[in-house]
Amino acid sequence: IRDSLQVLYELPHSMSAWIIGPISKIENLLENAEVSLLTRGPVAGIIRVKHKFNKSTIIQNIYLYKGISRIDIDTRINWQEVADQKVEAPMLKVSFTPILSKTRATFEIPFGYIERISDGREVPALQWVDISDDEYGLSLLSDTKYGFDVKGNTLRVTLIRTSYEPDPLPDMREHNFKYALYPLQGNWKDKDTPRRG
């Protein structure tokens, strides 16, 4: 799985809290990250990755378990970005690209699920999203983030946006949340993705 934090820049537009504006550029946060091993034990290992972006700090603790096919990502972000009608607004996403053949994108919705076209548009989902081919797949589990997009084999979730209308500073603060990757052999129904979500 190839993954990265990405900053997408939204061009100024009205109703920014409700509408994602046109994206002018995407910046991958790949360089200058501080990576350290927090613990290595018989049950789990924890890797810490720390990023700086402008005035903001992003710290991710990645939990790898022995005998459990799930990767938990505990994320703490001190988001200090500001935008307005004259400044592009940065939006933080995390992106995962597993090596799969032709995939189907499935999203949890109230009381069920729906398959959607993988065209890159952001859509809502509840506690899980899955991309799978006929043999393997990847489910993303989350109980706090609800904006997802899938394009081909790339699955992304929006972590923070810098909207400015009507509230000029809605996300300028500390954020703490978790999400998990659940790689699977077979399909999400057989591997019980809804229950794990």
Disulfide bonds with the S-S distance in Angstrom:
none
